[in-house]
Amino acid sequence: MALLERISVDPTVRFGKPCVRGTRLTVGEVLGHLAGGMAEAELFSNFPQLTHEDVLACLAYAAERERRTLSIPAA
């Protein structure tokens, strides 16, 4: 998926947390702002280096990570 290429993991940047490529903004920070009610336009105002595709990449990364989460059936 081309969107996931916008996310990088580098152990020397933000302790290896997934970041938007070319920035120090973590996927968690972007998603946290959106989950907190920040509109995408406000996100771009606060972080002008972000693009709509970067936000989509963060969502795609989280969705892919969720798909890979091992689910253990309830006892």
Backbone bond lengths (Angstrom), bond angles and torsions (degrees), N, CA, C in turn:
res aa  C-N    CA-C-N  psi(-1)  N-CA   C-N-CA  omega(-1)  CA-C   N-CA-C  phi
1 M - - - 1.455 - - 1.522 108.81 -
2 A 1.308 116.85 125.28 1.464 121.95 -176.82 1.524 112.39 -63.42
3 L 1.339 117.10 -32.84 1.462 119.13 -179.55 1.526 111.31 -61.38
4 L 1.308 116.93 -38.90 1.461 119.63 -177.25 1.522 112.24 -66.21
5 E 1.333 117.57 -18.64 1.461 120.15 176.01 1.519 111.44 -68.84
6 R 1.324 117.52 -14.12 1.470 121.51 178.33 1.531 111.67 -81.00
7 I 1.323 117.18 -7.98 1.454 121.68 -179.96 1.522 108.49 -106.62
8 S 1.326 116.30 132.65 1.465 120.21 179.38 1.521 109.87 -124.36
9 V 1.314 114.55 150.70 1.468 121.68 175.29 1.513 106.27 -126.13
10 D 1.322 115.22 115.51 1.460 121.55 -178.47 1.521 107.29 -132.79
11 P 1.327 117.79 120.13 1.464 119.64 -177.18 1.528 113.87 -59.87
12 T 1.331 117.92 -17.63 1.462 120.38 179.94 1.527 112.73 -92.14
13 V 1.330 117.27 -2.47 1.466 121.67 179.83 1.525 108.71 -120.09
14 R 1.316 115.89 120.85 1.473 122.72 176.39 1.527 111.98 51.78
15 F 1.336 115.76 39.79 1.467 122.44 176.06 1.523 112.90 59.00
16 G 1.333 116.97 29.62 1.453 121.28 176.72 1.513 115.25 81.04
17 K 1.327 117.14 9.95 1.463 119.17 176.75 1.523 108.82 -71.56
18 P 1.328 117.48 147.41 1.467 119.17 178.19 1.526 110.64 -64.43
19 C 1.330 115.53 129.61 1.465 122.23 -177.45 1.520 110.37 -125.31
20 V 1.313 115.05 157.17 1.459 120.11 170.55 1.527 106.47 -66.77
21 R 1.322 116.01 125.25 1.469 121.61 -175.22 1.530 111.10 -51.77
22 G 1.322 114.75 132.82 1.456 120.57 177.84 1.520 114.15 83.48
23 T 1.338 116.80 2.76 1.465 120.81 178.09 1.524 108.82 -131.94
24 R 1.318 115.43 176.12 1.457 121.07 173.13 1.527 110.26 -107.44
25 L 1.323 116.98 13.88 1.464 121.60 178.21 1.520 109.43 -82.44
26 T 1.335 116.01 123.85 1.452 118.74 -179.76 1.521 110.68 -82.68
27 V 1.331 114.39 157.02 1.460 120.41 175.15 1.525 108.93 -56.95
28 G 1.317 117.01 -42.13 1.457 121.44 -179.97 1.517 113.22 -60.87
29 E 1.318 116.90 -38.80 1.463 119.90 178.06 1.522 111.26 -65.30
30 V 1.323 115.98 -46.14 1.468 119.80 -179.85 1.527 109.70 -61.04
31 L 1.328 116.57 -49.00 1.461 119.95 -179.27 1.527 111.77 -65.71
32 G 1.301 116.68 -36.02 1.461 120.50 177.97 1.516 112.42 -62.01
33 H 1.323 116.28 -41.89 1.467 119.92 177.20 1.525 111.03 -63.90
34 L 1.329 116.21 -43.68 1.461 119.59 179.14 1.532 110.89 -65.30
35 A 1.309 116.97 -43.19 1.468 121.10 179.73 1.520 111.31 -65.06
36 G 1.319 116.59 -28.25 1.455 121.49 178.60 1.518 113.44 -79.16
37 G 1.321 116.24 -0.25 1.458 120.09 176.58 1.510 115.47 101.91
38 M 1.321 117.51 2.15 1.466 119.43 179.64 1.524 109.02 -70.02
39 A 1.301 116.23 130.55 1.457 121.23 177.21 1.528 109.08 -72.75
40 E 1.325 115.72 152.78 1.453 120.10 -179.20 1.536 110.84 -58.76
41 A 1.320 117.27 -38.60 1.474 120.59 178.96 1.525 111.07 -62.24
42 E 1.323 116.71 -39.21 1.468 120.61 178.23 1.527 110.39 -68.35
43 L 1.319 115.97 -38.03 1.460 120.88 176.68 1.533 109.85 -58.80
44 F 1.346 116.33 -44.87 1.463 120.48 179.06 1.526 111.53 -66.30
45 S 1.317 116.61 -33.17 1.465 120.33 177.87 1.528 110.77 -67.11
46 N 1.329 115.79 -41.42 1.468 120.56 -179.64 1.526 112.73 -77.01
47 F 1.315 116.57 -30.22 1.465 122.14 -178.12 1.529 108.96 -130.98
48 P 1.330 117.86 78.51 1.468 121.44 -173.22 1.528 113.71 -62.97
49 Q 1.314 117.76 -15.27 1.463 119.69 178.69 1.527 112.12 -76.10
50 L 1.330 117.87 -14.20 1.460 121.54 179.71 1.521 111.61 -80.87
51 T 1.329 114.74 151.21 1.460 121.31 174.04 1.530 108.23 -123.93
52 H 1.319 115.45 168.62 1.462 120.52 176.80 1.532 109.85 -58.75
53 E 1.324 116.98 -39.74 1.460 121.12 179.35 1.529 111.57 -63.73
54 D 1.341 117.01 -34.02 1.469 120.37 176.59 1.528 110.57 -64.01
55 V 1.317 116.53 -41.93 1.468 120.59 178.28 1.523 109.68 -63.97
56 L 1.317 116.76 -44.13 1.466 120.26 176.66 1.527 110.78 -60.68
57 A 1.316 116.92 -38.18 1.466 120.80 178.82 1.526 110.84 -64.14
58 C 1.319 117.57 -39.43 1.463 120.94 177.10 1.525 110.61 -63.10
59 L 1.315 116.20 -43.06 1.465 120.23 177.91 1.528 110.60 -64.73
60 A 1.319 117.39 -42.57 1.463 121.52 179.53 1.529 110.42 -64.09
61 Y 1.327 116.92 -39.46 1.459 121.01 178.94 1.523 110.09 -62.77
62 A 1.324 116.30 -45.75 1.467 120.08 179.59 1.522 111.10 -64.74
63 A 1.322 117.64 -39.45 1.464 121.14 178.93 1.526 110.54 -64.71
64 E 1.313 116.81 -42.38 1.465 120.67 179.31 1.521 110.53 -65.36
65 R 1.305 116.54 -40.92 1.469 120.65 178.87 1.529 110.05 -64.48
66 E 1.308 117.13 -38.72 1.468 121.19 178.38 1.529 110.22 -65.13
67 R 1.322 117.34 -40.39 1.466 120.56 178.84 1.525 111.48 -62.55
68 R 1.321 116.10 -31.42 1.467 120.53 -177.58 1.521 113.37 -86.70
69 T 1.313 117.32 -6.82 1.461 120.91 -178.99 1.522 109.88 -67.77
70 L 1.301 114.96 128.49 1.456 120.74 178.39 1.519 108.58 -73.29
71 S 1.303 116.38 126.24 1.460 118.93 177.00 1.514 108.62 -103.81
72 I 1.307 114.74 132.00 1.462 122.14 179.34 1.519 107.12 -106.74
73 P 1.340 116.88 123.11 1.471 118.47 -179.09 1.519 111.49 -62.00
74 A 1.329 114.68 148.23 1.464 120.18 178.26 1.530 109.53 -65.54
75 A 1.306 115.85 149.18 1.476 120.59 -178.96 1.497 112.29 -73.11
